[in-house]
Amino acid sequence: MNVFWEFLGPMEEKRNKTVTRRDFIGGTLVGSGAALLTAAAPNSLTASANAQTIDHPMTGLGTDWTGPGGVGDYAGKNGNTAAVVNAAHGQIRNGELDKRIATAPVVDELYDLVIIGAGISGLTSAYRFRQTNPTAKILILDQHAIFGGEAKQNEFDVDGYRLTAPQGSTGIVVPFAKASALGFAAPILKELGFPEEFTFQTGKNLSKPMEIPQDAWGPMHISWERGDTAFYYEGKGMVSNPWRNGFKDAPISEKLKKALVDLELFRTPPKRDDWAEWLDSMTYKEFLLNVAGVPDDCIDGVLEILSPVMASMGCGQGGEIISAYSAYNYLQPGVNAYYRYQFDGQDPTDVLYLATFPGGNTMIARKLLKQAKPEAIGGADTVYDVMTGPVQWDQLDRVGQNLRVRLSSTVFSVVHEGKPSRAKAVRITYDQNGKLMSVRAKAAICAGQQHANRRICHDISTDYREAMSAFHHAPMLVINVALRNWRFLDKLGASGIRWFEGLGWWTSLRRNLVVDGHETQPLDPNKPVVLTQYIPFLLPSMPFPDQCTAARMQLFSMSYADIEAQVREQFTKMFAPYGFDDQRDIAGIITNRQGHAYFVGPPGFFFGKDGKKAPKDVLQTPFHRIAFSHSELAGAQMWETAVSEGERAAKQIHDMNL
């Protein structure tokens, strides 16, 4: 069996080693350093997959695993860093501190509300609860060294330009009026002061016309016509805009070409009143085979195209695992017809698009915090000032303030004081820089994912714990590559590139927003740019939920040196014929590991099965003085659903009249 990216050995050997996607599937999970050297291979995971874990402490990672973290307020805070992973596994997953809860001193006064998690959902809860309870005392605790959850950014200084790119969450559905009519809007944007319409930058100094998309997501597939793309095939090279001519020049079978085009034209699945529940009764692969009519001998080729798209957009894993309803949530071919049925034939992808700030949805997290706690970010409350203003670290957690934000604080216990049905307060215990502390509150909102909630909520009932255990999460690796120029793409005439072997599968230029009259970074082939990659770990031959655990072990087994070497190798292979030189042209690489990026929704997840309530619906009801808030409880992880879940939880706490 192949070894998954040897950790030991000289860099030169790594750079000469070609690692294909098949190595991801077939490789043993050798660890990155001593911490992971005994990690289980995929075939040993079944017994523990329901716990999303393996029998290993998963601690001891070092800073060399995390790698460079950029500049600015987000420097060294790139994704799940070694410090975050070590604390999460040791204190939450392994329960190393549980026996010391009673010894943790209570600090601060009694809070009205403690929110665990400073992502968009938790920040929304704080913002809304303050609106209805302006004198309430609120504390937000978060494990990371900066707020935002996956709505954070990386920053580079390259040749006099400050370049910004998302660590994860990105994309606002616009224009707002049409998005609202089609059910894709979040009214809070207008309330937060975002403009009704956005202006996009245009490319400058191009050697020939090139369609550059407004975001890096659409041309992955759902709106491939909005960018000039090229597919790179091993042994063939670049194939320009394959969707525009039915894959005429692609080195795939004629039958597969026809299957891909036929699926793209499939618009008439069965009309039925229970269409949503029906879609949730089958996998997307089953829908493609049995409803859309994809031939059996083409299904693997079709899913090779589609699975990375749906996994990266929000489904977490591929079509052989996810519910057809999960694919519908992310506008995948065939099932997207149900949007047209609902909106008089309108296809949302024809009238909606994503507006992307340079740092992605970092901007939304910052705007929420600025509104709720104006002193947290320097500068005025304009969109541009909030986007560029410095974090006022000394203002986040000041004694006497009604809203306090306490970072680098790993919560490992949330429990009612006394019998939950009669309790008057909740006690939250956390570790901050090696010191154990507890705070007391009249109520708490757990705004994190269920893999953590089921471990930290110590006195919840069996039905809540079972509901939390039904959530399984897939990882994502987000890589930002800062380039000194992108003349090689200009020469190629492609703004987005797709490939099928090696590390990754897609990257693209994007037209950034012009914010309050400011063009935030250049879009010129002679000037620097950042190319972002969202990389899922797909294991189609493995059963669910083993897939999720094995994929996460693969992510954790990769050192920064491994990733950097493979990025350089892949870019050189694809782009050297067009003038690219990795030593000259790459200015920096930042990796962002998101170990539990997306929940994975198999059939039955969304509407329940066997007569049981869907797990997400169970958790939308508070357990006495503890409410739950995360985008995954809406059934689709988007910033809009994070907001709606945060608003729901805040209202539930308000209605308790504590």
N, C-alpha and C positions, 0 to 999 in steps of 0.2 A: 504493500500500500504506500502511496506517496506521502511524504511528510508535508504538513501544512506550514509552509514558510519557515524554514529553519531559522531559529533565533540566533544560534551561534555561528561563528565563521566570519571571515573578512567581508567588508562591504563589496569588494570587487566581485566576490562569488555571488552575492545576492543580485548584483546588477546584471550579471550574465545569466541568471536563472529566469526562465520564462515560466510564469505561473498562470495556468489557464483556469477558466471557470470550472472545468472538470476537476481540477485539484481542490477547489473549494468543496466540491461535493464528496470527493473520495478521500480527502485527507484526514489523517488523525489529528487531534487537536493538541498539538504540542504547545506548551505555554510560553509566554513571553517572560522569561526569567523564572526564578525558582517558584514563584507563587502559583504558576499555572502548569508546571511540568507534569503534574499528576492529574490534570483535567481529564474527564472521561471522554472516550470516543463516542460517536453518535450511537452506535449500536448498544451502548450501555446505559442510555438515558431513560428508557421507557419507564422504569420503576419510579423515577423521581420527577418525570416531566410535569406531572400535575402540580408539583410544588415549584415549578420553574427553577429548579436548582439541581446541582449535583453535589455529591458528598465530598466537598472540598471547601476550605474556608474562603478561598478567592480573595485573599488580602495580600499585602506585601508588595504591591506595585510601586515602582519608583518614578521619578520625574522624567527619566529617559523614555518611559512608556508614553507619557503625555506628549512630549515634544514641545517645540516653540509655541508660544501663545499670542504672538503679535504685540501690538502697542496699544496705548490708551487705557480707558477704564476697564476694558474687557480683556486686557493682557493677562495671560495665565489662567483664564477662566473658560477655556475652550472645551465645551461639552462635559462629559463625565471624565474629569481629570483623575489622576491616580489618587489624589487625596479624597475626592468624592467617592470613588469606587471602594477604596479601602474602608472608609467610614460607613458607607451604606451596607457593605457586606458584613463588616465586623459588628456594628452596633444594631443594625436593623435585621438583616438576614440571619446572622448567627446568634443574635441575642446576647452578645458578650456582656452587655451592661445591665441586663434585666434584673439580675440579683441585687443590684446596687440602687434601684429606684428609690427605696425607702431612705437611703442616706443622702439623696440629692436635696440640698437646701432650697427652700422656696424663696425666690427673689421677686422683687417688684410688688406692686399692689395688686388687688384683684382686678382682672381685666373683664370688660363686658364680653369681649370676643377675642379668641386667639385663632389665627388662620395658619394652618400648616401648609406651606407651599406658596412661593412668590412668583408663580407663573401667571399667565394672563387670567386664568380663572380665579386664582387667589387674589390678585390685584383688583379684579372686577368686584369680588365680594367686599373687599375693603372699601372701595369707592362707593358702591351702592349702600352699604350699611352706614357709612358716614353721612350720606345724603339724608337718610331717614332717621338717623340717630347722631346728630352733629356733636354732641358732647360725649359720645361713647369712647371708652378707652379700648384701643385695638392694638394687638401685637401680631405682626407677621413673622413667622419663623421659616427659614429656608436653609437647606443644607449647603447650597452653593455660595460662592463668594460674591455673587452679584445676583440681583433679581432678574426675572424674565422667564425662568424655565428654559424651554427650547427656543424662546424668542430672544435670543442673544446674537451678538455679532462678533466677527473677527475684524481687526484693523491692521493695515500694513502702511508703512511709509516707504514709498518706492519712487526714487528719482524726483523728489520734491512734491509728490502727490500723496495725499492720504486716501487710501483705498479701503472700502468697507464691503463686507459680504456677510450673508447670514450663516449662523451656526446650525439653524434648523428651520423653524417656522418662518414662512414667507408667503406673501401674496394677498392682496385685497381685491375682492371681486368688484369690478366696476363696469359701466357707470352705475351709480347708486340707484337711480330710478328704475332702470331695467332689472338690476339685480334684485331689488325689492319685489318687483312684479313676478319674478321667477323663483322667489324663495331663497335667494342666495345672499341677502343683505343683512347687515348688523346695524340697526339704527344708531347705536352708540357712537359710531364714527362721526356723525354730524354733531352730536352732543359734545364730543371731544375736540371739535374744531377742525376736523379734516375738511378739505374742499369738496364740493359736489363733483367737480371734474378735475382730471389730472392732465398735465402736459408732460409729454415724454421727450427726452433728448433725441436728437437724430445723429446718425453717424457722420463723421467728417473725414475728408481726405481719403476716401475709398478709391482704389484703383479701378473699380468697376462696380456697377450697381449690385447691392446685396440686401436681401430682406433680413433685417435684424429684428427679432421678436421683442414684444413689450415685456415678456417675462421668459424665464428659462424653462418653464413647465409645459406650456401649451404645445410647443413643437415636439415634445417627447412623443406625443401621439394625438391627443384629443383635438389639437388644432394645428396639425402638421403643416398646413398651408400658410401659416403666419411666419415662417422662417425658411431661409435657404439652409437645407441640411445635407449632410453627406454621411453615408453608412460605410464604415471601414470593415472589410472582410479579410481575414487572414488569407494570404496567397493571391488575393485579387487587388487589394488596395481600396481606394475611395470610389464610391458609387454616388453620384450626385442626385439629390432629390428623388429617391426611389418611389415615393408615394405618388409622385406626379405622373409617372409613366408606367404604373403597375409593376414596379420592380423589374423592368425590362432588362437592366444590366446587372442585376444581382445574381450571384452564383448560388441560386437555390432552384429547386425543381419548378417546372411550369405549373404543376398541380398546386404547390404551395403558394405560388404567386397568385393564382386564381382564388385560392381559399382566402388569402388576405384581403384581396379586393372585394370579393363577394361579402365577406363579413363587414367590411366598411360600408357596403351598400345595403346591408340588412336593416330594414326599417319597420318590419311588421311582425313582431312577436305577438302572441295571443293577447287579445283584449279581455280582461277579466277583472271583476270587482276586487278580488283578493290578490291582485298582482304582486303586492309587496310581500305578503306572507308566502306566496307561491315562490317568488324569487329566493326567499330565505329558506326554502325547503331543499335547495340543491346547491352544489358548488357552481362556481362560474364555469369551470371546465365542463360540467354536465350540461349547463345551459348551452354552451357553444356546440357541444356534440349533438344534443337531443332537440334543441329548439332552433338554433341558428344554422344547423346543418353543416358544421365544419367536418370534413371527412376524418375518419379515425386516423388515417396515416398522415394527416397534416396537423393534428392537434398539437403535437409537441413543438412543431415549428411556429405555429401561431402563438402559443404561449411563450415561446422564447422571445418573441417580439413584445408581447403584452405584459407578461408577469413583472418585469422590472419596472414598467410604467406604473402599474396599479400598486405595487409594493411601495415604491418611492412616494407616490402621491398621498398614501394614507392607509392602504390595506395591510401593509406590513409583510405579507407573504403573497404567493402566487395563486393562479387560478385554480389549481388542483386542491387548494385548501379553503380559500375564502368563499363565503356565501355569494351567490349571484346578486343578492341585495347589497352587499358590501361593494361589489363592482359597480352597481348602479350609483351608489353614493359618489363615486369618483368617475362617472361619465364614460365608462368603458363601452366599447363597441357592442352592439346588439341590445344590451340592457338599457342603453341610453335612449332607446325609442320610447321608454315610458315617460321620459320628460316631455317628448313631443306630444304624446297622448294627453298629458295634463295641461299643456299650454298651447292648444289649438295648432299643433304642428310646428311650433317654434323649437328650434334646437338651441339650447343655452350657449353652446360653443360658437354659434354664429353671431351672437349679439353681446356676449359677455367676455371679458378678458381680465387678466390679473394686473394690478398695478403693484410694482415692487419697489419698496424703498431700498437704498443701498444695503442696509443691514437687515433687510427683511422685516418681520413683524416685531423686531426689537423696538421699532418706533411706537407700536401700539402699547407695549408694556411700559415704555417710558412716559407716554402721554397719560396713561391711567394713573401711574404713580405721581406724576406732576399735578394732575387734577386733585388727587386725594391728599397729597402732601407736597405743596408747592415748593417748599424749601429743599426737597430732595435732589432736585436737578437745577443747576444754575441757569440764569438767563430768563428771558421772557417766556410766555406761554404760546408763542407761535409754533407752528409745525417745525420750521427750520431750527429755531432756537432749542426746542426740546430734543430734536434729533442730534444736534451738535453740542449741546450744553454739557458741562462736566457733572458727574455725579458728586454731590456734596456729602462725602462719606461721614463727616462729623455730624450731619443733620439726620441721619437715618434712624438712629436709636438714642435719642436724647431723653433724659429724665424730664418729666413734666409735659411731654408732648402727648397729645391724644392718640396719634397714630405712630407707632414705632415699628421699624423694620430691622430684624436681627438676623444677620447672615452668618454663614459658616456654622450653622446650628443644626445638628442632626437629631431630629426628634425620634425617640425610640419607644415612647409610651404615651398613649392618650387614654385616660381612664376616668370614669365618673368617681366622685367621692361618695362612696357608699353605694347602695343599691341603685342601679341606673334609673329606675322608674321614680325614685324619690329624691335623687341627688339634686343639690342646689348649685353644684359647681363641678368643673372638670379639671383634672390635674394633668399637665403636659410636662414631660421630662425630656431633657435634651442634653447633648454634649456639645460644648463650644470650646474648641482649642484644648481639649483634655479635661475640662472642668464640667462636672455634672451639675445641672440646675433644674429646678422645676418652677413652673408658673401656674397660677390658678386663674380660671376664667368661668364666667357664667355659662359660656357655650364655646364650642369649637367647630371650625370647618376644616375638614381634611381635604385639601385641594390637590392632592397628589394622586398617583395611580394606585390601582387596587393591589398590585403586588407588594407595595409598601404598606398600604392601609391595613391589610389583613394581618400584618405582623406588629404594627404599632398600636392598633385598637384592641386592647387586651380584654375588654369586658363586653364586646359585642356578642349578640346572640348567634346561634348556629346558622340561621337562615342568612344573616348578613355575611358571615364568614364564608359560607358556601357560595354566595353570590360573588364575593370578591375573588374566590378561588377559580371562578369560571373565566376570569380575564387572563389571557396569555399574551405576552408581548414580544414583538420582534425588534431586533436592533437595526440601527442605521449608522453608517459611517458617512459623515459630511466632510469633504475635503475642499479647502479653498487654496487654489494655486495662483499666486500673484506673479504676473508676467510683466516684463519691461516693455513689451510690445506684442502685438498680435498680427504682424505682417504675414505670417504663415497662413492664417485664416483668410486674410484679405486675398492672398495669392490663390488659395484653394477656392475662394468664392463661397464659403459656407460659414454660417454663424453658429450652427449646432452640429455636433458630431456624435454618432452612435457607433459602438463597437461591440463585439461579441465574445472576445477572449481577453484574458488578463484581468487586472484590477479595474473595477468600474464598468460603466456601460454608456454614459451620456454626459456631455457638458455643453454649455452654450453661452454665447454672449447674450446680453439683454440691454434694453434701452432703459436707463434709469430715469426716475422722475425728476422733473424740474420743480424744486421745492421753494415756494415763496420767491420765485425769480432766480434761484440759485441752481446752476447745473453742478451737481454734487461731485461728480468725477468724470473724467474724459471718456469719450467713445471715438477713438481715433486709432487706427492700426499702428501709428508711430508712437503711441503713448501707452502707459501702463494700464492693465486691466486685471480683474480677478475672475477666474473661471471656477465655478462651483460644481461639485459632483455630489449627488445623493446616491449612496451605494447600499442596496439591501443585500442580505445574504440568503439566497434562495437554495433550498434543498428539496427539489420536487420529488425525489425518490423516498423521502422520509415521511412517516405518518405525523399527523398533528396530535398532540402539541410538542412532540419531540423536536420538530423542526425549529421551534422558537428557541429552545434551550441550546441546541447544537449551534444554531446561528450566532447566538450571543457568545458562546465559547469561542467561536471563530473570531469574532470581533475582538474579544479580550486577549486572544493569543497573539495579536499582531503588535509588534513594537512600532514606535514611530519610524525607526530606521527601515523596517520592512516596508512600511507604506510609502515613505519617501522614495526608496529605490524603485518600487514598482510604478509609481507615478512617473518618474523620470524615464523609465524604460518604455512605458506605454506611450507617452507623448513623443518620445524619440522615434519609436516604430511608426507612429501614424503621421507625424508632422515633419520629420527630417527631410523628406523629399520636397517640402515647400519652404525650406530655409530655416527650420527651427533648430536651435542648439540649446540643450537643457542647461548647460553650464552658463551660457551667456544670457539666456532669455528668462529663466525662472529666477525670480527675486525672493521667493519664500513660499513655504507650504505649511499650512496649519491644518491639523486634523481635529475633528470633533466627533467623539464617540458618543452615541446615544444608545445606551444599552437596552432600554425599554422604550424605544421611540414610538411604536404604534401597537395598540391592541390588535389582535387578529380575530376577525369575526367569522367563524365557520357557520355552516347551516344551523339554523335554530337560535343563533345568538341574539338576533334582533327582536324576534317576536315570541321567543320561548318555544318549548317543545314538550311533548308528553304531558300537556296540560299544566305545565309550570310557568310561572311568571318569568319573563326575561330577567337575567341577573342585573342588567343595567337599570331596569325599572325598580327593582327592590331597593337599590342604593340611592334612588332619587328621593326617598323618604328618610328623614333623619332618624337616627337611633337615639331617642331621648334628646340629650343636649349636644349630640354630635351630628352635624350635617356633612354631606359629601358633595364635592364639587370638582369635576374634571371633564374635559371635552369628551373623553371616552364614554361617559354616562349618557351622552346624546347619541351614541352609535356611530359617530364620525369625528375624527380628531382634526378639527380646524379651529382657527382662532375665533371664528364666529360662534362655534358651539362652546368653546371655552368661556366666552362672554355670557352666553345664555345660561350655562350651568352655574357660573359664578353669581349671576343675578338671582337665579332660583334659590340657591343656598342662602344668600343674604336675606332674601324675603322670608324664608322659612325661619331663620333665627330671629328676625324682627318680629314675626308673628307669634313667637313664643312668649313675648311680653315679659322678658326676664327681669 
